[in-house]
Amino acid sequence: MRVGLDFRPGLQNREGIGRYARELVRSFVELGHDRDVALFGSTLAQSRFSTDELGYGRARLVRRRLPAKLLPTLLRASGRGADDSLGGVDVWHHTQPNVLPVRRAREVATIFDTIYLERDGRFVEPETAERMSRAARALVERSSLLFVPTQFVAREVERAFGVARERIAVTPLGCDHVLRHVPPEGFAPASGRFVLTASRIDPRKNHLRMLAAFERLVRDGFPHRWLVVGPHGWRTEAFLRAVEASPARERIEVREFVDDAELARLMAQCELFFFASLSEGFGLPPLEAMLLGAPTIASSATTLPEVCGDGALLPDPEDVDALHAAAKSVLSDPEFARALAARGRTHAAEWTWLRCSRATWSAYAIACGARLEA
């Protein structure tokens, strides 16, 4: 069985979708499938990652300098599919909502969430939501099997797209990639006390309510800083304006980018990882922080109870009182914080990329078998 995989997110994307592509392939290589995987990486843009960071080993990467927006048109005009550009494969894996034409291979696709189907403009810019919705519907129509990261998303895909449950494979993501950045001697103690939030800054991630909870912690007399790291997204400006006007402004630092090694250090050193998101398809940052030993607050919304289990506190993300109380309970009680961190580390250790890759490869075999029997 030969598998072709759209690896473009792995080359360019620093968030969950890119992490998924890189770690999935890295684990395929570890499982001995490197000769069975071919990677489609044709874009004009340079890769943002070193070869070591990409981790594809001896797997074949096809990398032609072609504009991504024109690729579907160019392939159709040539009468070829993306699978032909890899020399022919049995299964083609669409890893992002950006559809490429495929000519012969059995198609499968990953659907990370259905947030873009909500047309109220709360979480996704309307034009982006429309584009992603069209792409997702095209992938659903074309794919014999759909990968989703959680049971929650499986139910959403089944409901929103009318997909039969047997066409959906739940392949939970891993978080153990963060351990590659832990030095043998561990991290040195932090130079100051701080709370950490790591995510894209947009309304869905709920930074404004977390800010209100942090301001209350400052009024309570806690000495901590709040470090917010992550790329700017849609409507970031509202949060940045609120920070500038905040009475706790001198305690808040916003960094648009930190590399993976620095983020791992910050997660390991923070006294609280604060991730009160309003909606997730998975929620990778809290698992990463839990594995690195950070007492973690996530939220009770969407996938987060399924992913975080009893390893994190899960308050109502729309209730500032509940967010403040949860944060105060962690920061004021070292024994409670240590117990929460221990539960989190134990829980997060179960979420590995090898588990994800094994489940994914088994599903490829099912899709490939379905094609051979057709």
Secondary structure by P-SEA (a helix, b strand, c coil): cbbbbccccccccccaaaaaaaaaaaaaaaacccccbbbbbccccccccccccccccccccccccccccaaaaaaaaaccccccccccccbbbbcccbbbbbcccbbbbbbccccccccccccccaaaaaaaaaaaaaaaacccbbbbccaaaaaaaaaacccccccbbbbbbbcccccccccccccccccccbbbbbcccccccaaaaaaaaaaaaaaacccbbbbbbccccccaaaaaaaaaaccccccbbbbccccaaaaaaaaacccbbbbbccccccccaaaaaaaaccbbbbcccccccccccccccccccccaaaaaaaaaaaaacaaaaaaaaaaaaaaaccccaaaaaaaaaaaaaaaaaaaaac
